[in-house]
Amino acid sequence: MQEFMLLQILIGFSVLATAIPKPEGEPKPRISDKEPSKTEHFVNSQHNPDYDHEAFLGEEAKTFDQLTPEESTRRLGIIVDKIDKDKDGYVTGEELKDWILYTQQRYTRDNVEHQWKSHNPEGKQKLPWSEYLTMVYGDMNEHETENYEKFKDNSVSYVAMLKKDRRRWTAADLDGDDALTKEEFTAFLHAEEAEHMKDVVVLETIEDIDKDGDGKISISEYIGDMYDGAEGEEEPEWVKNEKEQFSMYRDKDGDGFLNFDEVKTWITPSDFDHAEAESRHLIFEADTDADQKLTKEEILEKYDIFVGSQATDFGEALARHDEF
């Protein structure tokens, strides 16, 4: 369960580009316009599939919800047949892992293609930072951002967004010419998937959780990022478990905080395989006869688990009319 939570945390910190028209005089946000789900990811220590469905589907969730149960089940069954490569009637862990990797790569490819065409309409070999800056942030000057209070509202600091974009851009720009090739642009958009971008992902994680700005994460900040209980409310068991994880495993030096290296070990462990962890999680949830492989019937029986999974692009594959 800890590995699955880590997978979702990593995905949550991934920054996705959008190509929406910017209002006059205001920058165009690069981050996803899909609002985070308000549904708790874990309820009483149990994984809540509705979290994945709402948090990662966005507008696609509405399309999916409009399908009848019969049609949704039919479409999921077609996906199961595709996953079962050897057509032996069983989905193994390896087949499920391969499918999850395929959906991950397909999402990345599709997203990069869309964003590259949107931000580079002339089809140049490289996209200069100056052109990206103008297209996304309008008349903001990156060297005078401290004076741009007009670009702030109650929920988003465009100044902070620009600074994060600049840092990502520089890290992704391997040849240092301040212009990104399509491959470098892929690392810019999907930093969590590029080895040389790991430090940037760690910094963004710390900045997101570190509310007092001291450059490290306290246990209250660590828990507060996942749970905001009312005063006097008894802590759920999973919160107690997370506090134990923080003290016993995350905080290596025992000083009560997570520093850069400790956060890096937490969110980008060298031996962690996202697809394998997700595959194991799904088999654990759906394997009723404990034979370590899944029949179509077992998968359809646990339908809600799979539509909140990367196995179906978090349900998006079920809404693609061209695949069915």
N, C-alpha and C positions, 0 to 999 in steps of 0.2 A: 504493500500500500504506500510505503514511503517513496518507493521509486516512481509510482504512478503520480503521486502528488508533485514530485520533482519535475516530471515530464510536463505537467500542466503549468508549473511555475515558469519553466523555461519558455514554453510557448507563450505564456502571458506576457513575458518581457520582450518578446520579439516585436519589433516596430515595423508595421506594414504601411506601404505607400498608398495614397489615393490620388485620384486625378479629378477633383471637383473644382468648378470655377470659383475663383476667389472674389469676394466682394471688393468693391472699389476702395483702395487704401488699406486693405487688410491682407495679411499673408494667407496662403492656402495651406492648411495643415497637411503634413505628410503622414501623420499617424492615422490609424484606422478610424473610420467614423462609426464603427460598431461599438456601442456602449457595453462596458463590462456587465456581466450578469449580476443581478442582485441576489440570485439564489446561492445558498451556501454550498460550497464544493463538498464538504463532508458534514453529514448530519448524524450526531450521536456515533461518531467514528465510522459511519458507513458511507461509502461513495454514493454521491447523488448524481445520477446520470443527467438530470435536468440541467445541472450546471453547465456541462459540456454543450448540451443542445442549445441553450440560450446564449452562452458566452461566445461560442465560436461559430455559430451559424449566422448571427445577425439577422439581416433581412431574409436570408434563405430559410430561416426557421419558420417564417410565416408561410412561405410556399410549401414547405414540408408539412406543416400543420394542416394545410388544406387538403392533403391527400386522404382518401378514405383508408381505414385500417387494412382493408383487403388489398388496395393498390399498393400501400406501403409495404405490406408483407410480400406481395408479389415481386416488387422491385428489389427488396433485400434478398429474396431467394435467388434472383438472377445474379446478384453480386456474389453470393456464396458459390454459385456454379463457376464463376470466373476465378475465385480464389483457389478452388479445388483443382489445381493444375493437372494432377494425374488421374482425375475423374474416378477415384476409388470410393467416393461417397463420404470422405472424411476431410476435414480441414485440420492440418497439423500446425504445430507452432511455427515451423519454418515457412509453410505456405502463408500463414497469417502475417508473419514478419515481412515476407517478400511483398505482400500486398500493401502493407502499411508503408513500407519504403517507397513503393510505386506511387501511392497517393501523396506522400510527402513531396516527392520529386515533381509530380505533376502539378501540384499546387504552386511550388516554387517557380517552375517553368512558366506556367500560365500567368502568374503574378508579375514576374519579371518582364515577360513579353508585353503585357498590358502597360506597365509603368514605363518601360523603355520607349515604347511608341508614343506614350502620352508626353513624356518629358523630352523626347528627342524626335520631334515630328519630321525633321528633315532627314532622319536616318543617317546621321554622322557616325563615324567610327568611334568617336569619343564625345562625351558630354562634359563641357567645361563647368566648373563650379559657378562661375559668374552667370551663366545661362540658367542653371538650376536655381540659384538664389533668386534671380528676378522672377522666374516662373512661379516659384513656390511662395516667396515672401514679399513679392512686389517691390515697394520702394524702401524697404528696410535696409539699413546699412549695417553690416555685421560689425563694423568697427565703432559704431555709436549706439549699440544696443541698450546701454544703460539709460538712455534718454527716451526709449520707446515705450513709455507707460501706456500709450494709446493702444498698443497691441496686446494688452492683457485684459482678461475678463475674469469672472469668478472661478473658472475651472481650468483654464489653459493659459500658460505663459508662452507666448510665441517667441519671446526672447530666449527662454530656456530651450525651446524646441530648436531654434536656430543654432544655438551653441552645441546642442547634442548632434544635430545634423552635421555641423562643421567637423566635429571630432570624429564622427563615423566616416565622413567623406575622406578625411586625411588618413585614417587607418586603412580604408579600403583602397586608397590610391597608391598601389605598390610601386609604380615607377616615379611617383612624386611630381607629376606634371600638372597637378590640380585639375585634371580631366579624367573621367572614368570611362573605361571600356565597358562593354556589356557584362563581361565577367566580373570586373571590379564593381560595377553597379549592383550585380547580384549579391556580392558580399556586403555592400552598403545597405541593401534592403533586408537581407536575411543574415545578419551578423552572427546569429546563434549557430549557423551551419558552416561557418568558415573558421578554420583553426586560428588564423592570424587575427581574428576579430574578437577572440575570447575575452581579452582584457577590457575591451570596450563594453561588452555585455556585462561584465562584472561591475564596472563603474556605473553603468546605468541602473543596475540592480541596487547597488548601494545608495545611489542618489534617490531612487524611488522609495526605499524603505527608511532611510536615514532622515527622520523628521527634524532632528535638532541640528543637522548639518555639521556634525563633528567628524564625519568621514568614516564612521564605523557604526555597526548595528548592535543596539542593546537588546536584551531579551524582551523588553516591553515593546520595542519597535518591531522586532521579529514576530511576536505574537499579534501585535496590533495590525500588522499587514494582512493577517488571515482572520482575525476574530476581534470584534468590537462589542463585548458584552455590556449589558446594562449594569449600573451600580447595584451591588448587592446580589447580583445573579450568580448562581453557582456555576463554576467553570465546567464545561463539558469534559468528558474523559480524554477526548482527543487533544484538547488544549494542554492538559497535564502531560500527555505523552510528548507533545511538541516541545514543551519546556524541558522535559527530560532529554530529548534529542539535542536541544540547544546546548545544555550544560555538559552532557556526557560525550557528545560526538562532534558537534559543530564547533564549539569554543575550545580549540585545541590547547591554547595556552592558559585557559582557566581564568582569564581576566574579566569575564562578564560581558565581553563584546566580541563581535565578529569583525576581524580586520580584512583587508583586501584578499590576502592569501586564503584565509578561512572561508570567505564567501566564494572564492574561486573553486575551492575544493568541494563546497556544498553544491553549487549550481552547475559546474562543469567537471564532474568527476571523470578521470581519464578512462575508467573502465565501465562507464555507463552507456548502454546501448538503448536509445529511446524506443526504437521499433521492437526490440526484443522484450523490453519491460512492458510495453503496451500489449504485445502478443500474449505474454504470460498472464497479465492482468485479465484479459478477455477470456482466456481459457479457464482461469481460476473461477471466474464469475459464471461461466456457462456450462462447464463440463460436469454434468449431473452424474455421470457414471464413473468419473474419476479415471478415465483411460488416457488422459493427456492429449486428446484430440476431440474435435467437435463434428457432430453430424449437422446436417442442415436443420433438422428438427430442434436440436439443442440451441442453435443460433437463433432461429425464429422464436423459440420460447423465451429467449432473453433479448428480445427485439430492442427494448429500451436501452440496454447496455450498448448495443452496437450502433445505434443511431447517434450516440454521444461519443463515438470513437473515431480515431483516424482511419479505421478500416473502411468507413464510408465517407471520408472527408468530413467527419463530424456531421454526417447526415446529408451533406450537400450532394453526394453522388445519387442519392435517392430522388433528388429533384431534377436531375438532368434528363430531359426528355429524349435527347439524342442517343442515350445509352440503352433505352428500353423499347 
